[in-house]
Amino acid sequence: MTIKRLAITAGEPAGIGPDLVLMLAANNFEHELVVIADPLLLSERAKQLGITVELIPVNLKEPAVASQSGVIRYLPVSLDSTVTAGKLNSANASYVLETLRIAAEGCMIGQFDGVVTAPVHKGVINDAGISFSGHTEFFAEQAGVDKVVMMLATPELRVALATTHLPLNKVSEAITQPELTQIINIIQHSLQQQFDLAQPKIAVCGLNPHAGEGGHLGREEIDVIEPVIQSAMKAGIAASGPWPADTIFVKSRLDDYDVVLAMYHDQGLPVLKHQGFGEAVNITLGLPFIRTSVDHGTALDLAGTGKAEVGSLVAAVNMALLMSSH
């Protein structure tokens, strides 16, 4: 077996990211996990949490080794300012982005087989005067990719998004035939290449209630979504719809599909998170490397308390390893 090497970014230093990577180290993995963070931060948070861990700097020129319980192998990045668990400090925004940049670069040149990200805080990065809309967009820019797709997955359900972090009144204009065509093509290719699905079955949601009710509740389905689905089907893609969002998320129908494509963030993700919060994984499709993440935020109120749950990060690591095996 070839041992894989994953980069793990520790996220917002004042949040639960450092807690989670320390808790992750309680597990054995057959592959190597490399945490990109300030080792002093990890050491101080470990003391705060009462966790005993050995910190070992990694040499990426050496072969990857399996991760052992109680050991963290790390790539050092120095904080710009002191950290207090639960208290944001915009002075560390550049530190956070540097950990992401190193992970992306390492994936691009083959040092890592994928990257798994702990949560960052978009607001404090923007407060530092740095334009930042999220991991997904950051990695796309680093990789020189003009379009990526956000997909969340639990063991039972996958939901991809046609739009991500947009105000609701901007969604309709963002859903165009070229955009939707590109998104479906990315989903098709990614599920084939990274999930080993020869012919992924894609259920496409409508935008409006009842999928537009034949045009009486909106024409986006007629003018944009239906033509794209028809073209996809002619190209050999197993897409169907547009489905009303309030009926496609029924188990008897979901059993027939590998992924649901929702038109906007809060159309699909509340269903998925209700069904599997804490086990869900955020996956970026369309990158030239594997990227997975937790399904939650920085949880500042839990940082340093020992009350954070590590389940989603464990699931994200396992998902990245599974995807890399394909």
Salt bridges, closest charged atoms under 4 A:
ASP19 OD1 - ARG45 NH1 2.46
GLU32 OE1 - ARG5 NE 2.35
GLU32 OE2 - ARG73 NE 2.76
GLU98 OE2 - ARG101 NH2 2.79
GLU105 OE1 - ARG101 NH1 2.85
GLU179 OE1 - LYS147 NZ 2.74
GLU213 OE1 - HIS210 ND1 2.68
ASP223 OD1 - ARG219 NH2 2.98
ASP255 OD2 - LYS251 NZ 3.33
ASP266 OD1 - HIS265 ND1 2.61
